[in-house]
Amino acid sequence: MESYLEERFGGVQAKNSSEEALRRWRRLCSVVKNPKRRFRFTANLEKRGEAEAIKHANHEKLRVAVLVSKAALQFLHGLTLRSEYVVPEEVKAAGFQICADELGSIVEGHDSKKLITQGGVDGIAEKLATSKTDGLSTADDSIKRRQDIYGVNRFTESEVRSFWVFVWEALQDTTLIILAVCAFVSLVVGIVVEGWPKGAHDGLGIVASILLVVFVTATSDYRQSLQFKDLDKEKKKIHVQVTRNGFRQRLSIYDLLPGDVVHLAIGDQVPADGLFIYGFSLLINESSLTGESEPVAVNEDNPFLLSGTKVQDGSCKMLVTTVGMRTQWGKLMATLSEGGDDETPLQVKLNGVATIIGQIGLFFAVITFIVLSQGLFSKKYHEQMLLSWSGDDALELLEHFAIAVTIVVVAVPEGLPLAVTLSLAFAMKKMMNDKALVRHLAACETMGSATTICSDKTGTLTTNHMAVVKACICGNIKEVNGSQNASKLRSELPEIVIKTLLESIFNNTGGEVVINQDGKYQILGTPTETALLEFALSLGGDFKAKRDETKIVKVEPFNSTKKRMSVILELPGGGCRAHCKGASEIVLAACDKFVDETGGVHPLDKITADKLNGIIDSFAGEALRTLCLAYKDMEEGFSNADHIPLQGYTCIGIIGIKDPVRPGVKESVATCRAAGIMVRMVTGDNINTAKAIARECGILTEDGIAIEGPEFREKSLAELLELVPKIQVMARSSPLDKHTLVKHLRTTFNDVVAVTGDGTNDAPALHEADIGLAMGIAGTEVAKESADVIILDDNFSTIVTVAKWGRSVYINIQKFVQFQLTVNVVALLVNFSSACFTGVS
């Protein structure tokens, strides 16, 4: 049976099945009781085709708008343009100077001419009654007035279908329709022959059975649809950093309004249409709207940001101009209907089983009808009354037909494929309670088969609450434990070193120190950035004052490939200075000088370099994440078009950050091993840090291998075949290394691989894996979109819970199949045997 199902219904994968495979197996389900029910919660392939056509049309429209904008831009500079725009009276009355349609046409059409005539970004901000620095004011009823004029940032969703729609769909069942016809004929003939009410008993009995089946089916399907709706809402919950009333705060994208100032970083999704205010090295992936794979550079010359696009690199502040259904993304969503999830392999196989049993049932039903009717026809033939039929004869023939239909009803296990969907939906709901949001139905099933988990370290195996505990500055190692130790450290260091150190930390960062609504300091940013900023504040630094001393000329944000972040500052006395921080070995290798105990700068000789590398190893051996800070004074001016230097830096110091292992991780890893699941750690950290944490978690064993990404890359295919099964830790890995490892495990060793990731660069590995698990707290929107499951608490123990639920799905389905098939096969044989041998069913 397994090989037969694989031959006829194979080809449908847990992820990325071809449309041809999906269509082929559906055509094979020729004997189904109700196709509408069987395929309700799976992909609507026709609507998918329509959606692709609409997307293509939108791509062309946007591409033309961008090209026209670029062509027009070169004619606009230097011209004095007059605005012929007239502000509607209701907009003026609300306190604004520009309407929603005008704002929408500026951004969607990349209309540089209109933007210039409206006074640029400054003019738009003024007309929206907002501030580029402090954001919206929420005083009085301004929010309500703004919503009335510009709308809210929500997209039109399909209405929840009423219960009666499900009743109507349940009535579309072929066999129920046949039984309804039988009931009608039975009622008519019975009443004519035997009168009312005696002649109506059989017909009314069939009607009651039909109504019972229909209402039970409709109730089950209706409740399931509500569950899917709730899960769909959870998938769309996205929060962004916004400045309002002068304070940074975390806000749902659905609460955004035109005039809001939104802060975007790598991996974020642009939540609404808007204009670029300020930022560095901003690259936007517009492929979801334009179809173009090449990222677009957004800056003062091209300030247009479109909803639904992704931040591929850099960071910025954005002024929201258009929200909700007025955005290009909103218009696109209005024309598309979600295609639903692809069928899972288990659903396909059980649909196949149901179809095969249905065909067998149909065969037995036909035989039964022929056997039962043969007696009646023989009797008529012998009595030479073939052309003379009474009401009793008609009722008898109708009864034989009803028996045959009943055999089909009993034989086809209609609940079998639906049971998979219900079981998967139940597992999804339970996983949600256990902090795991399932985005694709197949992930529930596939996770039960997982044989390998490739896990991140930071935030997944560890708590992701970092603090600086050790620092090597001016060649001396200092313990950093609280503000007293930090004050002592400051007193021991030369003032010039403290000044340079604070300048490096406060300017070369993706984080920020802000004052919240309670008037207290709040540190925003990744856990690593937060730990560094806390350290700098404990040394007595003032974030705003230090930022105001210099001007940032260019920023190259941290990413997983470079493993470093760099910034160019324009110094108050003239000249420029580059600051660099990142993976200790990489940044230290870029240094040729170091700062000594007196604050003097000296060439970095081999002895000092070896000493510093030894300190990095000792920090890593204590399971500390290490970062190296360095700077370089630029002799000549720096142009924004130039690249930030990669060599010639002066080492300021090495920082050791502690990130404790999460409670329960060691037990969870042991549970995985006992269940036959291999856990591997893939991290960008130093190999010694990775090994120390892996041993603490129980991941690295005596027969396991720890390897660095660069070494892994150099291995030949033959070496990889021998090496990959033994790899338990991969340190200093790039996204490509992670992708390669996952690909080999899946294709060469036939493992079912689950991969965790949080960054934009993890998307290829998440997509390649059988199950992609994105982090809900630290994860970027790009990572979440590429994942199948979102781990809401970023905890490894939750991943193990997902695997447990995946296995429970198989157990539940197995029990249901045993019960269903036992009932169906026995009922089929009993009905057939009794009908054929005794003439009674």
C-alpha positions in Angstrom: 0.0 0.0 0.0 2.8 2.4 0.9 4.6 2.0 -2.5 1.3 2.2 -4.3 0.4 5.5 -2.6 3.9 6.8 -3.2 3.7 6.0 -6.9 0.2 7.6 -7.4 0.2 10.3 -4.8 3.9 11.0 -4.4 5.6 14.2 -5.5 4.0 16.5 -2.9 6.6 17.7 -0.5 6.3 19.3 2.9 7.7 22.6 1.5 7.7 24.1 -2.0 5.7 21.5 -3.9 5.3 22.2 -7.6 1.8 23.3 -8.8 1.9 20.4 -11.3 2.3 17.8 -8.4 -0.6 19.5 -6.5 -2.9 19.4 -9.5 -1.9 15.8 -10.5 -2.8 14.1 -7.2 -6.1 16.1 -6.9 -7.2 14.8 -10.3 -6.6 11.2 -8.9 -9.2 11.8 -6.2 -12.0 11.1 -8.6 -14.2 9.3 -6.0 -14.8 11.8 -3.2 -17.9 12.4 -1.2 -17.4 16.2 -1.2 -14.5 17.9 -2.9 -15.4 21.3 -1.4 -14.8 19.9 2.1 -11.8 17.9 1.3 -9.9 20.8 -0.2 -11.4 23.7 1.8 -8.3 24.4 4.0 -5.8 23.8 1.3 -4.4 26.0 -1.5 -6.8 27.4 -4.0 -4.7 26.8 -7.1 -6.9 28.9 -9.4 -6.8 31.9 -7.1 -3.0 31.5 -6.9 -2.8 31.9 -10.7 -5.0 35.0 -10.6 -2.9 36.4 -7.8 0.3 35.9 -9.8 -1.2 37.7 -12.8 -2.3 40.6 -10.7 1.1 40.8 -9.0 2.8 40.8 -12.4 0.5 43.7 -13.5 1.4 45.6 -10.4 5.1 45.0 -10.9 4.9 46.5 -14.3 3.0 49.5 -13.1 5.4 50.3 -10.3 8.5 49.7 -12.5 7.2 52.2 -15.0 6.5 54.7 -12.2 10.1 54.3 -10.9 11.6 54.8 -14.4 9.5 57.8 -15.1 10.4 59.3 -11.7 14.2 58.8 -12.4 13.8 60.3 -15.9 11.9 63.3 -14.5 14.2 63.9 -11.6 17.1 65.3 -13.6 14.9 68.0 -15.1 13.5 69.2 -11.8 16.6 70.3 -9.9 17.2 74.0 -10.3 13.7 74.7 -11.5 11.2 76.9 -9.6 8.0 74.9 -9.4 4.6 76.2 -8.5 2.0 74.1 -6.8 -1.5 74.1 -8.2 -2.8 71.8 -5.5 -5.9 73.0 -3.6 -6.3 71.7 -0.1 -9.9 70.3 0.5 -11.9 72.2 3.1 -12.5 69.2 5.4 -8.7 68.7 5.5 -8.1 72.4 6.5 -10.8 72.1 9.1 -9.0 69.2 10.7 -5.8 71.2 11.0 -3.8 69.7 8.0 -2.6 71.1 4.7 -2.5 68.0 2.5 -5.1 65.3 1.7 -4.6 61.5 1.7 -4.9 61.1 -2.1 -2.2 63.7 -2.8 0.2 62.0 -0.3 -0.6 58.6 -1.9 0.2 59.8 -5.4 3.5 61.3 -4.3 5.0 58.1 -2.8 3.3 55.5 -4.9 4.1 57.3 -8.2 7.6 58.3 -7.0 6.5 61.8 -8.0 9.6 64.0 -7.3 7.9 67.0 -8.9 4.9 66.9 -6.5 7.3 66.3 -3.6 9.4 69.4 -4.4 6.3 71.6 -5.0 5.0 70.5 -1.6 8.2 71.6 0.1 10.1 68.3 0.2 10.0 66.1 3.3 10.1 69.1 5.6 7.1 70.6 3.9 5.1 67.3 4.0 5.9 67.0 7.8 4.7 70.6 8.4 1.5 70.0 6.4 0.9 66.8 8.4 1.2 68.8 11.6 4.1 66.6 12.9 7.8 66.9 13.8 10.6 65.0 12.2 12.3 64.8 15.6 9.5 64.4 18.1 6.9 62.7 15.9 3.1 63.1 16.4 1.5 64.7 19.3 -1.3 62.6 20.8 -2.8 65.5 22.8 -6.6 66.3 22.6 -8.5 64.5 19.8 -5.7 64.9 17.2 -5.4 61.1 16.7 -9.2 60.8 16.0 -9.1 63.7 13.5 -6.0 62.2 11.8 -7.8 58.8 11.5 -10.9 60.4 10.0 -8.9 62.2 7.3 -6.2 59.7 6.5 -7.6 56.3 7.6 -6.0 53.6 9.7 -3.2 51.2 8.8 -5.4 48.1 8.4 -6.1 46.0 5.3 -9.5 44.8 4.2 -9.9 41.1 5.3 -12.3 38.6 3.9 -15.4 38.2 6.0 -15.8 35.2 8.2 -18.2 32.9 6.4 -21.5 32.3 8.3 -22.5 28.9 9.7 -25.1 28.5 7.0 -22.5 28.7 4.2 -20.9 25.6 5.8 -24.3 23.9 6.0 -24.8 24.6 2.2 -21.3 23.2 1.4 -21.9 20.1 3.5 -25.1 19.5 1.4 -22.9 19.4 -1.8 -21.9 15.9 -0.8 -22.6 13.6 -3.8 -23.8 10.6 -1.8 -26.0 12.9 0.4 -27.6 14.3 -2.7 -28.3 10.7 -4.0 -29.7 9.8 -0.5 -31.9 13.0 -0.6 -33.3 11.9 -4.0 -33.9 8.4 -2.6 -35.7 10.0 0.4 -37.9 12.0 -1.9 -38.9 9.1 -4.1 -39.4 6.9 -1.0 -41.7 9.5 0.5 -43.8 9.9 -2.7 -44.1 6.2 -3.4 -44.6 5.2 0.2 -47.4 7.8 0.7 -49.1 6.8 -2.5 -48.9 3.0 -1.7 -49.3 3.0 2.1 -50.7 6.4 2.9 -49.7 9.0 5.5 -48.0 8.6 7.9 -47.1 4.9 7.6 -45.7 5.2 4.1 -43.5 8.1 5.1 -41.4 6.4 7.8 -38.5 5.2 5.6 -38.3 8.5 3.7 -38.3 10.6 6.9 -35.7 8.4 8.5 -33.3 9.0 5.6 -34.0 12.8 5.8 -33.3 12.8 9.5 -30.0 11.0 8.9 -29.0 13.5 6.2 -29.8 16.5 8.4 -27.8 15.0 11.3 -24.7 14.4 9.1 -25.0 17.9 7.6 -25.3 19.8 10.8 -22.5 17.8 12.6 -20.2 18.4 9.6 -21.0 22.1 9.3 -20.5 22.7 13.1 -17.1 21.0 13.0 -16.0 22.9 9.9 -17.3 26.3 11.2 -15.4 25.9 14.5 -12.3 24.9 12.6 -12.5 28.0 10.3 -12.7 30.3 13.4 -9.5 28.6 14.7 -7.7 29.3 11.4 -8.9 32.9 11.5 -7.4 33.4 15.0 -4.1 31.9 14.0 -4.0 34.0 10.9 -4.3 37.2 13.0 -1.4 36.0 15.2 0.8 35.6 12.1 0.3 39.3 11.2 1.2 40.8 14.5 4.2 43.1 13.8 5.6 45.9 16.1 7.9 48.7 15.2 9.9 51.5 17.0 8.1 54.8 16.7 8.8 58.3 18.1 5.6 60.0 19.4 5.4 63.0 21.8 9.3 63.1 21.7 9.6 59.5 23.1 10.6 56.3 21.4 8.1 53.5 21.9 7.1 50.1 20.5 3.9 50.3 18.5 1.8 47.8 16.5 1.9 48.6 12.8 -1.9 48.8 12.9 -1.7 51.9 15.1 0.5 53.9 12.7 -0.8 57.1 11.2 0.4 59.6 8.6 2.9 61.9 10.4 4.4 59.1 12.6 8.2 58.8 12.6 9.2 55.2 12.3 12.7 53.8 13.0 13.8 51.0 10.6 16.8 48.6 10.7 18.1 45.6 8.8 15.4 42.9 8.4 12.4 45.2 9.2 9.3 45.3 6.9 8.3 48.8 5.9 4.9 49.1 7.6 3.4 51.9 5.5 4.2 54.2 2.6 6.5 57.0 3.6 9.5 59.3 3.0 13.1 58.9 4.1 14.1 61.5 6.8 17.5 60.4 7.9 19.7 57.3 7.7 22.7 55.5 6.4 23.5 52.9 3.7 19.8 52.1 3.3 19.0 49.4 0.8 15.4 48.3 0.3 14.3 45.0 -1.3 11.2 45.9 -3.3 10.8 42.5 -5.0 7.5 41.9 -3.3 6.0 44.8 -5.2 8.2 45.4 -8.3 9.5 41.9 -8.9 13.1 43.4 -9.1 15.6 41.3 -7.2 18.2 44.1 -7.0 17.9 46.2 -3.9 17.1 49.9 -4.2 19.2 52.6 -2.5 16.9 55.0 -0.6 18.3 58.4 0.4 17.6 62.2 0.1 17.5 61.9 -3.7 15.2 58.9 -3.8 13.3 59.2 -0.5 10.3 57.0 -1.4 9.5 53.9 0.8 6.7 51.5 0.0 4.7 49.4 2.4 5.5 45.7 2.3 9.1 46.1 1.2 12.0 44.9 3.3 15.1 46.7 4.7 18.0 44.7 3.3 20.8 46.8 4.7 21.3 50.0 6.7 18.9 51.9 9.0 16.7 55.0 8.8 14.0 57.2 10.2 10.9 57.3 8.0 8.0 59.8 7.9 4.7 57.8 7.4 2.5 59.4 4.6 0.0 56.8 3.5 -1.6 53.9 5.5 -3.9 51.0 5.0 -5.8 50.4 1.8 -4.4 53.6 0.2 -0.9 52.1 0.1 0.3 50.1 -2.9 0.6 47.1 -0.7 -3.0 47.6 0.6 -4.3 47.9 -3.0 -2.4 44.7 -3.9 -3.9 42.9 -0.8 -7.4 44.0 -1.7 -7.1 42.2 -5.1 -5.6 39.0 -3.8 -7.2 36.2 -1.9 -4.9 34.0 0.2 -4.2 30.7 -1.6 -4.1 28.8 1.6 -1.5 26.2 2.7 -0.2 23.5 0.4 -1.3 20.0 1.3 1.0 18.1 3.6 2.4 14.7 2.6 0.3 13.0 5.3 -2.8 14.7 4.0 -2.1 13.6 0.5 -1.5 9.9 1.5 -4.7 9.8 3.6 -6.6 11.4 0.8 -5.2 8.6 -1.4 -6.3 5.9 1.1 -9.8 7.5 1.3 -10.0 7.6 -2.5 -8.9 3.9 -2.9 -11.4 2.7 -0.3 -14.0 4.9 -1.9 -13.4 3.1 -5.3 -13.5 -0.3 -3.5 -16.8 0.8 -1.8 -18.3 1.9 -5.2 -17.3 -1.5 -6.7 -19.0 -3.4 -3.9 -22.1 -1.1 -4.0 -22.6 -1.8 -7.7 -22.2 -5.6 -7.1 -24.6 -5.4 -4.2 -27.2 -3.6 -6.3 -26.8 -6.1 -9.1 -27.1 -9.1 -6.8 -30.2 -7.7 -4.9 -31.9 -6.5 -8.1 -31.2 -9.8 -9.9 -33.7 -11.6 -7.6 -36.5 -9.1 -8.4 -35.8 -9.1 -12.1 -35.7 -13.0 -12.2 -39.0 -13.1 -10.4 -40.5 -10.7 -12.9 -39.0 -12.6 -15.8 -40.4 -15.9 -14.7 -43.8 -14.4 -14.1 -43.6 -12.6 -17.5 -44.3 -9.3 -15.9 -41.1 -7.4 -16.8 -43.2 -4.5 -18.2 -45.7 -4.4 -15.4 -44.4 -2.6 -12.2 -46.4 -1.9 -9.1 -45.7 0.6 -6.3 -44.3 -2.2 -4.1 -41.9 -3.3 -6.9 -40.7 0.3 -7.2 -40.2 0.6 -3.5 -38.2 -2.7 -3.4 -35.9 -1.5 -6.3 -35.5 1.8 -4.5 -34.6 0.0 -1.3 -31.9 -2.0 -3.2 -30.5 1.3 -4.6 -30.5 2.9 -1.1 -28.6 -0.2 0.3 -26.0 0.3 -2.5 -25.7 4.0 -1.7 -25.5 3.2 2.0 -22.5 0.9 1.3 -20.7 3.8 -0.5 -21.5 6.1 2.5 -20.2 3.6 4.9 -17.2 2.6 2.8 -15.7 6.1 2.0 -13.8 7.3 5.1 -14.6 11.0 4.5 -13.4 11.8 8.0 -9.9 10.4 7.3 -8.4 13.4 5.4 -10.3 15.8 7.5 -9.0 14.2 10.6 -5.4 15.2 9.6 -6.4 18.8 9.1 -8.3 18.8 12.5 -5.3 17.2 14.2 -2.9 19.6 12.7 -5.1 22.6 13.6 -5.4 21.3 17.2 -1.6 20.9 17.4 -1.3 24.5 16.0 -3.5 25.8 18.8 -1.7 23.9 21.5 1.7 25.0 20.2 0.4 28.6 20.3 -0.2 28.1 24.0 3.3 26.8 24.3 4.8 29.9 22.7 5.2 28.5 19.1 3.3 30.2 16.3 2.9 27.8 13.3 2.8 29.7 10.0 2.5 26.7 7.7 0.3 23.7 8.6 2.8 21.2 7.2 5.4 22.2 9.8 3.3 20.5 12.6 3.6 17.2 10.7 7.2 17.6 9.5 8.5 18.5 13.0 7.5 15.1 14.2 9.9 13.6 11.8 12.9 15.9 12.6 16.2 14.1 13.0 18.5 17.2 13.3 18.1 20.6 14.9 20.6 23.3 13.9 20.3 25.9 16.6 21.7 29.4 17.1 23.5 30.1 20.3 22.7 33.6 21.4 19.2 34.0 22.6 18.1 30.5 21.8 20.4 28.4 24.0 21.3 31.4 26.1 19.1 34.0 27.8 20.0 36.9 25.4 20.4 39.2 28.4 23.9 40.3 28.1 26.2 42.3 30.4 29.9 43.3 30.1 31.7 41.3 32.8 35.4 41.7 31.7 37.3 44.2 29.7 40.9 44.4 28.4 41.7 48.1 27.9 45.3 49.5 27.6 46.6 45.9 27.9 45.1 45.3 31.4 42.3 42.9 32.2 39.6 44.4 34.5 36.6 42.8 36.1 33.4 44.8 35.4 30.8 44.1 38.0 28.3 46.9 38.6 28.8 50.7 38.8 31.5 50.6 41.5 33.8 48.5 39.4 33.2 50.7 36.4 33.9 53.9 38.5 37.2 52.3 39.6 38.0 51.3 36.0 37.5 54.9 34.9 39.8 56.3 37.6 42.6 53.9 36.5 42.4 54.7 32.8 43.9 57.9 31.1 41.2 60.5 30.2 42.1 60.3 26.4 41.4 56.6 26.4 38.0 57.0 28.2 37.1 59.8 25.7 38.0 57.6 22.7 36.2 54.5 24.2 33.0 56.4 24.9 33.2 58.0 21.4 33.5 54.5 19.9 30.6 52.9 21.9 28.1 55.8 21.6 28.7 56.6 17.9 29.4 53.1 16.5 26.2 51.5 17.6 22.9 50.3 16.2 21.3 51.1 19.6 20.1 54.3 21.3 19.7 55.8 24.7 16.4 57.6 25.1 14.3 59.1 27.8 11.0 57.3 28.2 7.6 58.7 29.3 8.5 58.2 32.9 11.6 60.4 32.5 14.0 57.5 32.9 16.8 56.4 30.6 15.9 53.5 28.3 18.4 51.6 26.2 17.1 50.4 22.8 18.8 47.9 20.6 20.1 44.3 20.4 21.2 42.7 23.6 24.9 43.1 22.5 24.4 46.8 21.8 22.5 47.2 25.1 25.3 45.6 27.1 27.9 47.9 25.5 25.8 51.0 26.1 25.1 50.1 29.7 28.9 49.7 30.2 29.6 53.1 28.6 26.9 54.8 30.8 28.4 53.1 33.9 31.7 54.8 33.0 30.0 58.1 33.3 29.3 58.7 29.6 26.5 60.9 28.3 25.0 59.5 25.1 23.5 62.7 23.7 26.4 64.9 24.6 28.9 62.6 23.1 26.8 62.2 19.9 26.5 66.0 19.6 30.3 66.5 19.8 30.8 64.9 16.3 28.9 64.4 13.1 28.3 61.0 11.7 29.3 60.9 8.0 28.7 57.3 7.1 27.6 54.1 8.7 28.2 50.5 7.6 25.9 48.4 9.9 26.8 45.0 11.3 25.8 42.0 9.3 26.6 38.3 9.5 29.0 38.4 6.5 31.3 41.2 7.5 31.0 40.5 11.3 31.9 44.1 12.0 30.2 47.5 12.2 32.0 50.7 11.1 31.3 54.4 11.2 33.0 57.6 10.0 32.9 60.7 12.3 33.6 64.3 11.4 35.6 65.6 14.4 35.0 69.1 15.9 38.6 70.2 15.2 38.5 69.1 11.6 39.4 65.8 10.0 37.6 62.4 10.2 37.9 59.3 12.4 36.7 55.8 11.6 35.5 53.5 14.4 35.2 49.8 14.0 33.8 47.1 16.3 33.0 43.4 15.8 34.3 39.9 16.0 37.6 40.1 18.0 39.8 38.1 15.7 38.6 40.0 12.6 38.9 43.5 14.0 42.2 42.8 15.8 43.6 41.5 12.4 42.7 44.9 10.9 44.8 46.7 13.6 48.5 47.6 13.3 48.6 49.8 16.4 47.4 49.6 20.0 46.8 52.0 23.0 49.1 51.4 26.0 48.6 52.0 29.8 49.5 55.7 29.4 47.2 56.3 26.5 50.0 56.4 24.0 49.7 54.7 20.6 52.4 52.2 19.6 52.9 49.7 16.7 51.2 46.4 17.3 54.1 43.9 17.3 53.8 40.1 17.2 54.3 39.7 20.9 51.5 42.2 21.8 49.2 40.7 19.1 49.8 37.2 20.5 49.1 38.5 24.0 45.8 40.1 22.9 44.8 36.9 21.0 45.5 34.9 24.1 43.2 37.2 26.1 40.5 36.7 23.5 40.9 32.9 23.9 40.8 33.1 27.7 37.6 35.2 27.6 36.1 32.8 25.1 37.1 29.9 27.3 35.0 31.4 30.1 32.0 31.4 27.7 32.2 35.1 27.1 31.3 36.7 23.8 34.2 39.0 22.8 34.2 42.2 20.8 37.1 44.3 19.8 36.9 48.1 19.5 39.3 50.1 17.3 39.6 53.5 15.6 41.6 55.1 12.8 42.3 58.8 12.2 41.9 59.7 8.6 44.6 61.9 7.2 42.5 63.2 4.3 38.8 64.1 4.0 36.3 61.4 3.5 33.6 61.3 0.8 30.3 59.5 1.4 30.9 57.6 -1.8 34.1 56.1 -0.4 34.3 52.8 1.4 35.2 52.7 5.1 38.8 51.5 5.5 39.3 47.8 6.3 42.9 48.0 7.7 45.2 50.3 9.6 43.2 50.6 12.9 44.3 51.2 16.5 43.0 48.7 19.0 41.2 50.4 21.9 40.3 47.3 23.8 38.6 43.9 24.0 35.2 43.6 25.8 33.9 40.3 27.2 30.1 39.9 27.4 28.4 37.2 29.4 25.2 35.6 28.2 24.1 32.8 30.6 22.7 29.5 29.4 18.9 29.3 29.6 17.5 27.1 32.4 16.3 23.8 31.2 18.4 23.8 27.9 20.7 20.9 29.1 17.6 18.8 29.9 16.0 19.6 26.6 19.1 18.7 24.6 19.2 15.4 26.5 15.5 14.8 25.7 16.3 15.3 22.0 19.2 12.9 22.1 17.0 10.3 23.8 14.4 10.8 21.0 16.9 10.3 18.3 17.3 14.0 17.4 20.8 15.4 16.9 21.3 19.0 18.1 24.0 21.1 16.4 25.1 24.6 17.3 25.7 27.0 14.5 26.9 30.4 15.7 28.9 33.5 14.6 30.8 33.5 17.9 34.4 32.7 18.6 35.0 28.9 18.6 36.2 28.7 22.2 33.1 30.5 23.4 30.9 28.2 21.2 32.6 25.1 22.6 32.3 26.2 26.2 28.6 26.9 25.8 28.0 23.7 23.8 29.7 21.6 26.5 27.6 23.4 29.2 24.4 22.6 27.2 25.4 19.0 26.5 25.6 19.5 22.7 29.4 18.9 22.3 30.3 15.3 23.1 33.6 13.4 23.1 33.1 12.0 19.6 31.7 15.3 18.2 33.6 17.9 16.1 33.7 21.7 16.5 34.8 23.6 13.4 35.0 27.2 12.2 33.2 28.5 9.1 36.3 29.4 7.1 37.7 25.9 7.6 34.4 24.3 6.7 34.3 26.3 3.4 37.6 25.0 2.3 36.7 21.3 2.6 36.3 19.2 -0.5 33.0 17.3 -1.2 34.7 14.0 -0.2 35.9 15.5 3.1 32.4 17.0 3.8 30.8 13.6 3.4 32.9 12.3 6.2 32.9 15.4 8.3 29.2 16.7 8.2 27.6 13.9 10.3 30.2 14.5 13.1 29.8 18.3 13.3 28.2 19.4 16.5 29.5 23.0 16.7 30.1 25.4 13.8 31.6 28.7 15.0 32.4 31.9 13.1 29.9 30.7 10.5 28.5 32.8 7.7 24.9 32.5 6.4 26.3 30.6 3.4 28.0 28.1 5.7 24.7 27.5 7.5 22.9 27.0 4.2 25.5 24.6 2.9 25.4 22.5 6.1 21.6 22.3 6.0 21.6 21.4 2.3 24.1 18.6 2.8 22.2 17.2 5.8 19.0 17.2 3.8 20.1 16.0 0.4 23.2 13.8 1.1 22.3 12.3 4.5 18.4 12.4 4.1 18.0 14.1 7.5 14.8 16.0 8.3 16.4 19.3 9.4 15.0 22.0 11.6 16.9 25.3 11.6 16.7 28.3 13.9 17.5 31.8 12.8 16.9 35.5 13.7 18.7 37.6 11.1 17.9 38.7 7.6 20.9 36.6 6.3 19.4 33.5 7.9 16.5 33.5 5.4 18.2 31.2 2.9 18.9 28.5 5.5 15.4 28.9 7.0 13.9 28.4 3.5 16.2 25.5 2.7 15.4 23.6 5.9 12.5 21.2 6.2 11.3 23.3 9.2 12.5 26.9 9.6 12.2 28.2 13.1 12.5 32.0 13.5 12.9 33.9 16.8 9.9 36.0 17.8 11.7 38.5 20.0 15.2 38.9 18.4 14.1 37.8 14.9 13.7 40.2 12.0 10.6 40.3 9.8 12.5 38.8 6.9 13.5 35.8 9.0 10.0 35.4 10.3 8.5 35.5 6.8 10.9 32.8 5.6 10.2 30.5 8.6 7.5 27.9 9.1 7.3 28.3 12.9 8.0 31.4 15.0 9.3 30.7 18.5 7.7 33.5 20.5 9.9 33.3 23.6 13.2 32.6 21.7 13.7 29.5 23.9 15.3 26.2 22.8 13.0 24.3 25.2 10.0 25.6 23.1 11.6 24.0 20.0 11.6 20.6 21.8 8.0 21.2 22.7 7.2 21.7 18.9 8.9 18.4 18.1 6.8 16.7 20.8 3.6 18.1 19.4 4.7 17.0 15.9 5.2 13.5 17.0 1.8 13.5 18.8 0.1 14.4 15.5 1.4 11.1 14.0 0.2 9.2 17.1 -3.2 10.8 16.9 -3.6 10.2 13.2 -2.4 6.6 13.6 -5.0 5.9 16.3 -7.8 7.5 14.2 -6.8 5.6 11.1 -6.9 2.3 13.0 -10.4 3.2 14.3 -11.7 4.6 11.0 -10.5 1.7 8.8 -11.6 -1.0 11.3 -15.1 0.5 11.3 -15.3 1.1 7.6 -13.9 -2.2 6.4 -16.0 -4.2 8.9 -19.2 -2.2 8.0 -18.5 -2.6 4.3 -18.0 -6.4 4.5 -21.0 -6.9 6.9 -23.3 -4.9 4.7 -22.1 -6.5 1.5 -22.3 -10.1 2.9 -25.7 -9.7 4.5 -27.1 -8.0 1.4 -25.8 -10.6 -1.0 -26.4 -13.7 1.0 -29.6 -12.9 2.9 -31.0 -10.0 0.8 -31.2 -7.9 4.0 -28.8 -5.0 4.9 
